[in-house]
């Protein structure tokens, strides 16, 4: 009995030690939820703004602000106003949820049913070290047109619309190589500038067309608020050969919400001709001598023309005498020009401009190759270039960029690139890395006499 009792005590002691050394139960992983709905929910009139309210919820908290993407809907204008998100706190099925809510703005430009496809939003719930991606539900938006607006190419409702046009230069004759710029400005009362549809400034046969980015602005007054929105579209046409060209008239359709009728604004076109510059003949024959039929023709030559003729003849003789040297010089100069252009196109400045262009579009598949191409051109980040070779100096901008690239290659969702911050961080890293290389390079050997 004593031995059995001792064995029982040993088993109880062993179980107590095992329970004491066992880890505590881990907290449950945070849960996330996304909701989305339209305000108003029913059919709306095309051209009016509808809110797409998106709620992001978690059972813990958000350590960072969610990444709100900007999506597209065909035949509609989508925007995300720069407004502060609303905080949420709700009890759902006995569980406490916390989150934020923001509202997109959608302005349908046609009468039909719009499919709003699901889009991904990255959130950062507390209690986990990795971000979570949630998908919004698919929604449908029904937009209708009022009677009489069915045939409009773009339905744009407003209380008043004005349009002005400038064509510079306004002359009817230009030289080949000159340009004509056509600018149209629309002003809509009580309407945000982003809702004003663009003007159709199409191509013109025989002219090269260069469109400029549209300029928009909202006119706001104190105690009144939004007064009007303005949109300016501008296109430059260049004539590269002789001919006669016509800028067609422009018709702008809009819906008058006061009269509930379609109205149009007609802007006239312009016709102009382009030709090369004419040169005066070097030798002139008097008209009287030609008309009287004298047996001996008299050609009047001015002293300035004689000097020019002699100079031309001398230049021809010198060119014939030195044709081989001139040909060799021109060939070498042309080759140097080609090499200089090639070095410029493969240089750091062009690579930086390319990086800036693709970075503003936010596509990581194009940003990363452009980034490493620029780093290769700077010769400051090693060969092959590595972003980790940069002198960070506790620079969070470079660190965030390295983490975003790693997330992209790891198959995850890279965060949205804020190019202004990344641009400053890269320039600062290049400068610091270059200074460090200069400090670590050995001094040149002393001259020996």
C-alpha positions as CSV (number, residue, x, y, z in Angstrom):
1,X,0.0,0.0,0.0
2,X,2.9,2.3,0.8
3,X,4.4,1.8,-2.7
4,X,1.0,2.4,-4.4
5,X,0.6,5.5,-2.4
6,X,4.0,6.8,-3.4
7,X,3.4,6.1,-7.1
8,X,0.1,8.0,-6.9
9,X,1.9,11.0,-5.4
10,X,4.5,10.9,-8.2
11,X,1.7,10.8,-10.9
12,X,0.0,13.8,-9.3
13,X,3.2,15.8,-9.1
14,X,4.0,15.0,-12.8
15,X,0.6,16.2,-13.9
16,X,1.0,19.4,-11.9
17,X,4.3,20.1,-13.5
18,X,3.0,19.5,-17.0
19,X,0.1,21.8,-16.5
20,X,2.4,24.5,-15.1
21,X,4.7,24.3,-18.1
22,X,1.9,24.1,-20.7
23,X,1.4,27.4,-22.7
24,X,-1.8,29.4,-22.2
25,X,-4.4,29.2,-24.9
26,X,-3.8,31.8,-27.6
27,X,-6.3,34.4,-28.3
28,X,-8.6,33.8,-31.2
29,X,-7.5,35.3,-34.5
30,X,-9.2,38.6,-35.3
31,X,-12.2,38.5,-37.6
32,X,-12.8,40.9,-40.5
33,X,-15.9,41.9,-42.4
34,X,-16.7,44.2,-45.3
35,X,-20.1,45.7,-46.2
36,X,-21.1,47.9,-49.1
37,X,-24.3,49.5,-50.2
38,X,-25.5,52.3,-52.5
39,X,-27.2,55.5,-51.4
40,X,-29.8,55.9,-52.8
41,X,-30.5,52.2,-53.3
42,X,-33.1,52.4,-56.0
43,X,-32.9,53.7,-59.6
44,X,-31.3,57.1,-60.1
45,X,-31.2,59.6,-62.9
46,X,-28.1,59.5,-65.0
47,X,-25.7,62.3,-64.4
48,X,-26.4,62.5,-60.6
49,X,-24.0,61.4,-57.9
50,X,-24.5,58.2,-56.0
51,X,-22.6,57.2,-52.9
52,X,-21.0,53.7,-52.6
53,X,-20.6,53.4,-48.8
54,X,-18.0,50.8,-47.8
55,X,-17.7,49.6,-44.1
56,X,-14.6,47.7,-42.9
57,X,-15.0,46.0,-39.6
58,X,-12.8,43.8,-37.3
59,X,-13.2,42.3,-33.9
60,X,-10.0,44.0,-32.6
61,X,-8.8,47.3,-34.0
62,X,-7.0,48.6,-37.1
63,X,-3.2,49.3,-36.7
64,X,-3.1,51.3,-40.0
65,X,-5.5,53.0,-42.3
66,X,-6.9,50.6,-45.0
67,X,-5.7,51.0,-48.6
68,X,-8.7,52.4,-50.4
69,X,-8.3,51.7,-54.1
70,X,-9.8,53.7,-56.9
71,X,-11.7,51.4,-59.3
72,X,-13.4,52.1,-62.7
73,X,-17.0,51.6,-64.0
74,X,-17.5,51.9,-67.8
75,X,-19.7,54.9,-68.8
76,X,-19.5,56.3,-65.3
77,X,-17.2,58.7,-63.3
78,X,-15.8,57.2,-60.0
79,X,-14.0,59.3,-57.4
80,X,-13.0,59.0,-53.8
81,X,-13.3,62.4,-52.1
82,X,-10.6,63.4,-49.7
83,X,-12.8,63.1,-46.6
84,X,-12.0,61.7,-43.2
85,X,-13.3,58.2,-42.6
86,X,-16.1,57.6,-40.1
87,X,-15.4,55.4,-37.1
88,X,-17.8,52.4,-36.4
89,X,-18.6,50.4,-33.3
90,X,-21.4,47.8,-33.5
91,X,-22.7,44.7,-31.8
92,X,-23.4,41.9,-34.3
93,X,-24.7,38.6,-33.0
94,X,-23.3,39.3,-29.6
95,X,-19.8,40.2,-30.8
96,X,-18.4,43.7,-30.6
97,X,-17.0,45.0,-34.0
98,X,-15.0,48.1,-34.6
99,X,-14.1,49.7,-38.0
100,X,-14.2,52.6,-40.4
101,X,-16.5,53.7,-43.3
102,X,-15.9,55.8,-46.4
103,X,-18.1,56.7,-49.4
104,X,-17.1,56.6,-53.0
105,X,-18.9,58.9,-55.5
106,X,-20.3,57.4,-58.8
107,X,-21.8,59.5,-61.5
108,X,-23.4,57.4,-64.3
109,X,-23.2,59.0,-67.7
110,X,-25.7,56.8,-69.5
111,X,-29.1,55.2,-68.9
112,X,-28.5,51.5,-68.2
113,X,-27.7,49.0,-65.5
114,X,-24.2,49.3,-64.2
115,X,-22.3,46.3,-62.8
116,X,-20.0,47.3,-59.9
117,X,-17.5,44.5,-59.8
118,X,-16.0,43.4,-56.4
119,X,-12.6,45.1,-55.6
120,X,-10.0,44.2,-53.0
121,X,-9.2,46.4,-50.0
122,X,-6.2,45.7,-47.7
123,X,-6.7,46.1,-44.0
124,X,-4.4,45.8,-41.0
125,X,-6.3,44.3,-38.0
126,X,-4.7,44.4,-34.6
127,X,-3.5,41.1,-33.2
128,X,-1.9,39.8,-36.4
129,X,1.4,40.7,-38.1
130,X,0.2,40.3,-41.7
131,X,-2.4,42.4,-43.6
132,X,-5.7,41.0,-44.6
133,X,-7.3,41.4,-48.0
134,X,-11.1,41.6,-48.2
135,X,-13.4,41.8,-51.2
136,X,-16.4,44.0,-51.5
137,X,-19.7,42.4,-52.7
138,X,-20.9,42.8,-56.3
139,X,-23.5,45.5,-56.7
140,X,-25.8,46.8,-59.5
141,X,-26.7,50.4,-60.2
142,X,-29.7,51.3,-62.3
143,X,-29.6,54.7,-64.1
144,X,-32.5,56.0,-66.1
145,X,-32.9,58.9,-68.6
146,X,-35.7,61.3,-68.6
147,X,-38.0,61.4,-71.7
148,X,-36.4,63.2,-74.6
149,X,-32.8,62.4,-73.6
150,X,-32.6,58.9,-75.0
151,X,-30.6,59.9,-78.1
152,X,-27.9,61.9,-76.3
153,X,-24.4,60.6,-76.7
154,X,-23.5,61.7,-73.1
155,X,-26.2,62.7,-70.6
156,X,-25.0,65.7,-68.6
157,X,-27.6,67.4,-66.4
158,X,-27.1,70.9,-65.0
159,X,-29.0,74.1,-64.5
160,X,-26.8,76.1,-66.9
161,X,-23.8,75.4,-69.1
162,X,-21.7,77.9,-70.9
163,X,-18.8,77.1,-73.3
164,X,-16.1,79.4,-74.8
165,X,-13.6,78.7,-77.5
166,X,-10.2,80.1,-78.6
167,X,-8.1,79.2,-81.6
168,X,-4.6,80.5,-81.7
169,X,-3.2,81.8,-84.0
170,X,-6.5,82.9,-85.6
171,X,-5.0,83.7,-89.0
172,X,-6.0,81.9,-92.1
173,X,-2.5,81.1,-93.4
174,X,0.4,79.5,-91.6
175,X,3.7,78.0,-92.6
176,X,4.4,74.3,-92.7
177,X,5.7,73.3,-89.2
178,X,3.6,75.8,-87.4
179,X,0.9,74.8,-84.9
180,X,-2.7,75.8,-84.2
181,X,-4.1,75.3,-80.7
182,X,-7.8,74.9,-80.1
183,X,-9.1,75.4,-76.5
184,X,-12.6,74.9,-75.2
185,X,-13.7,75.8,-71.7
186,X,-17.0,74.6,-70.2
187,X,-18.6,76.2,-67.1
188,X,-21.5,74.3,-65.4
189,X,-23.4,76.1,-62.6
190,X,-23.6,74.2,-59.3
191,X,-21.7,71.2,-60.6
192,X,-18.3,69.8,-59.7
193,X,-15.8,70.1,-62.4
194,X,-15.1,66.3,-62.4
195,X,-18.6,65.6,-63.6
196,X,-18.3,67.8,-66.8
197,X,-17.8,65.4,-69.7
198,X,-14.9,66.1,-72.1
199,X,-15.3,67.8,-75.5
200,X,-14.7,65.6,-78.6
201,X,-11.7,67.3,-80.2
202,X,-11.1,64.6,-82.9
203,X,-8.3,64.1,-85.4
204,X,-8.1,66.2,-88.5
205,X,-6.9,64.7,-91.8
206,X,-3.5,65.9,-92.7
207,X,-2.7,67.4,-89.2
208,X,-0.8,65.9,-86.3
209,X,-2.8,66.0,-83.1
210,X,-1.4,66.5,-79.7
211,X,-3.9,66.6,-76.8
212,X,-3.1,68.3,-73.5
213,X,-4.3,67.0,-70.1
214,X,-7.6,68.6,-69.2
215,X,-7.6,71.4,-66.5
216,X,-10.5,71.4,-64.0
217,X,-11.3,73.7,-61.1
218,X,-14.2,74.4,-58.8
219,X,-15.4,77.9,-58.1
220,X,-16.3,78.2,-54.4
221,X,-17.5,81.3,-52.6
222,X,-17.7,82.0,-48.9
223,X,-21.2,81.3,-47.4
224,X,-22.4,80.1,-50.7
225,X,-20.3,77.0,-51.4
226,X,-19.9,75.5,-54.8
227,X,-20.9,78.1,-57.5
228,X,-19.7,76.4,-60.7
229,X,-17.2,73.9,-62.1
230,X,-14.9,74.6,-65.0
231,X,-13.2,72.1,-67.4
232,X,-10.8,73.1,-70.1
233,X,-9.8,70.8,-73.0
234,X,-7.0,71.8,-75.4
235,X,-5.6,70.2,-78.5
236,X,-2.7,71.4,-80.7
237,X,-2.6,70.6,-84.4
238,X,0.6,70.7,-86.4
239,X,0.8,71.0,-90.2
240,X,3.7,69.1,-91.7
241,X,2.9,69.6,-95.4
242,X,1.2,72.1,-97.8
243,X,-2.5,72.0,-97.9
244,X,-5.8,73.5,-96.8
245,X,-7.2,72.2,-93.5
246,X,-10.5,72.6,-91.6
247,X,-11.1,72.3,-87.9
248,X,-14.7,71.0,-87.7
249,X,-17.5,72.6,-85.7
250,X,-18.0,71.3,-82.2
251,X,-21.5,70.5,-80.7
252,X,-22.0,70.1,-77.0
253,X,-25.2,68.5,-75.7
254,X,-26.5,68.9,-72.2
255,X,-29.7,68.5,-70.3
256,X,-31.4,71.5,-68.7
257,X,-32.7,70.4,-65.4
258,X,-34.9,73.5,-65.1
259,X,-36.8,73.1,-68.4
260,X,-36.2,69.3,-68.6
261,X,-35.1,69.6,-72.2
262,X,-32.0,68.8,-74.2
263,X,-30.0,71.9,-75.3
264,X,-26.9,72.2,-77.5
265,X,-24.0,74.6,-77.8
266,X,-22.5,75.0,-81.3
267,X,-18.9,76.3,-81.6
268,X,-17.8,77.2,-85.1
269,X,-14.8,75.6,-86.8
270,X,-12.0,77.2,-88.8
271,X,-10.3,76.7,-92.2
272,X,-6.7,77.6,-92.8
273,X,-3.9,76.8,-95.3
274,X,-0.3,75.9,-94.8
275,X,2.5,76.4,-97.2
276,X,6.3,76.5,-97.3
277,X,8.1,79.9,-97.5
278,X,8.8,81.2,-101.0
279,X,12.3,82.4,-102.0
280,X,13.1,85.3,-104.3
281,X,15.2,84.5,-107.4
282,X,18.8,85.5,-107.3
283,X,18.9,86.9,-110.8
284,X,16.1,89.2,-112.1
285,X,15.3,90.0,-115.7
286,X,13.6,93.4,-116.3
287,X,10.1,93.1,-117.4
288,X,10.5,95.9,-120.1
289,X,13.3,94.0,-121.8
290,X,11.2,90.8,-122.0
291,X,8.1,92.6,-123.3
292,X,9.9,94.7,-126.1
293,X,11.6,91.6,-127.5
294,X,15.2,93.1,-127.7
295,X,17.7,90.8,-129.5
296,X,20.0,91.2,-126.5
297,X,18.6,90.3,-123.1
298,X,19.8,92.6,-120.3
299,X,20.0,91.0,-116.9
300,X,20.3,93.5,-114.0
301,X,22.5,92.1,-111.1
302,X,22.8,94.0,-107.9
303,X,26.1,94.2,-106.1
304,X,24.8,92.3,-103.1
305,X,23.8,89.5,-105.4
306,X,27.2,89.4,-107.0
307,X,28.8,89.1,-103.6
308,X,26.5,86.3,-102.6
309,X,27.2,84.5,-105.9
310,X,30.9,84.8,-105.5
311,X,30.7,83.5,-101.9
312,X,28.6,80.5,-103.1
313,X,31.0,79.8,-105.9
314,X,34.0,80.0,-103.5
315,X,32.2,77.7,-101.1
316,X,31.6,75.2,-103.8
317,X,35.2,75.2,-104.9
318,X,36.4,74.8,-101.3
319,X,34.0,72.0,-100.7
320,X,35.2,70.2,-103.9
321,X,38.8,70.6,-102.8
322,X,38.2,69.4,-99.3
323,X,35.4,67.0,-100.0
324,X,37.2,64.0,-98.5
325,X,38.0,65.8,-95.3
326,X,34.6,67.3,-95.1
327,X,33.0,63.9,-95.7
328,X,35.1,62.3,-93.0
329,X,34.4,65.1,-90.6
330,X,30.7,65.0,-91.2
331,X,30.6,61.2,-90.8
332,X,32.5,61.4,-87.5
333,X,30.3,64.2,-86.3
334,X,27.2,62.2,-87.3
335,X,28.5,59.2,-85.4
336,X,29.3,61.3,-82.4
337,X,25.8,62.7,-82.4
338,X,24.3,59.2,-82.6
339,X,26.5,58.0,-79.8
340,X,25.6,61.1,-77.7
341,X,21.9,60.5,-78.3
342,X,22.3,56.8,-77.4
343,X,24.1,57.7,-74.2
344,X,21.4,60.2,-73.3
345,X,18.6,57.7,-74.0
346,X,20.4,55.1,-71.9
347,X,21.3,57.6,-69.2
348,X,20.1,58.3,-65.7
349,X,17.8,61.3,-66.6
350,X,15.7,59.4,-69.1
351,X,15.5,56.4,-66.8
352,X,14.3,58.7,-64.0
353,X,11.6,60.2,-66.2
354,X,10.4,56.8,-67.2
355,X,10.3,55.7,-63.5
356,X,8.3,58.9,-62.6
357,X,5.8,58.2,-65.4
358,X,5.1,54.6,-64.5
359,X,5.1,55.3,-60.8
360,X,2.2,57.7,-61.1
361,X,0.2,54.9,-62.7
362,X,0.7,52.6,-59.6
363,X,1.4,49.4,-61.5
364,X,4.1,47.5,-59.6
365,X,4.8,45.2,-62.6
366,X,6.1,48.3,-64.5
367,X,7.4,50.2,-61.5
368,X,10.0,47.6,-60.4
369,X,11.7,47.2,-63.8
370,X,11.9,50.9,-64.2
371,X,13.3,51.4,-60.7
372,X,16.1,48.9,-61.2
373,X,16.8,50.3,-64.7
374,X,17.3,53.8,-63.1
375,X,19.5,52.3,-60.3
376,X,21.7,50.6,-62.9
377,X,22.2,54.0,-64.7
378,X,23.2,55.8,-61.5
379,X,26.0,53.4,-60.7
380,X,25.5,54.1,-57.0
381,X,23.6,50.9,-56.0
382,X,26.1,48.3,-57.1
383,X,26.2,46.1,-60.2
384,X,23.8,44.5,-60.6
385,X,21.9,47.2,-58.7
386,X,20.3,46.3,-55.4
387,X,18.0,48.6,-53.5
388,X,19.4,47.2,-50.3
389,X,22.8,48.7,-51.2
390,X,21.4,52.2,-50.6
391,X,22.4,54.1,-47.5
392,X,19.1,54.1,-45.6
393,X,20.1,56.3,-42.6
394,X,16.8,55.3,-40.9
395,X,15.0,56.5,-43.9
396,X,11.5,55.0,-43.7
397,X,10.8,55.9,-47.3
398,X,13.5,53.5,-48.7
399,X,12.5,50.8,-46.1
400,X,8.8,51.0,-47.1
401,X,9.8,50.8,-50.8
402,X,12.0,47.7,-50.2
403,X,9.2,46.1,-48.2
404,X,6.7,46.8,-50.9
405,X,8.9,45.2,-53.6
406,X,9.4,42.2,-51.4
407,X,5.7,41.9,-50.9
408,X,5.1,42.0,-54.7
409,X,7.7,39.3,-55.4
410,X,6.3,37.2,-52.6
411,X,3.0,37.0,-54.3
412,X,1.2,39.2,-51.8
413,X,-0.5,42.5,-52.4
414,X,2.0,45.4,-52.5
415,X,0.7,48.6,-50.8
416,X,-0.2,51.6,-52.9
417,X,2.9,53.6,-53.9
418,X,3.0,57.3,-52.8
419,X,5.3,58.6,-55.5
420,X,6.1,61.9,-53.9
421,X,7.4,60.3,-50.7
422,X,9.2,57.6,-52.6
423,X,10.7,60.1,-55.1
424,X,12.2,62.1,-52.2
425,X,13.5,59.0,-50.4
426,X,15.2,57.6,-53.6
427,X,16.9,60.9,-54.3
428,X,18.0,61.2,-50.7
429,X,19.3,57.6,-50.7
430,X,21.2,58.2,-54.0
431,X,22.9,61.3,-52.6
432,X,23.9,59.6,-49.3
433,X,25.2,56.5,-51.1
434,X,27.2,58.6,-53.5
435,X,28.8,60.5,-50.6
436,X,29.6,57.3,-48.8
437,X,31.3,55.9,-51.9
438,X,33.4,59.1,-52.2
439,X,34.4,58.9,-48.6
440,X,35.5,55.2,-48.8
441,X,37.5,55.6,-52.1
442,X,41.3,55.8,-51.5
443,X,43.1,59.0,-52.2
444,X,44.9,59.3,-55.6
445,X,48.7,58.6,-55.5
446,X,51.0,61.6,-55.0
447,X,52.9,62.9,-58.0
448,X,56.5,61.7,-58.1
449,X,59.1,64.2,-59.2
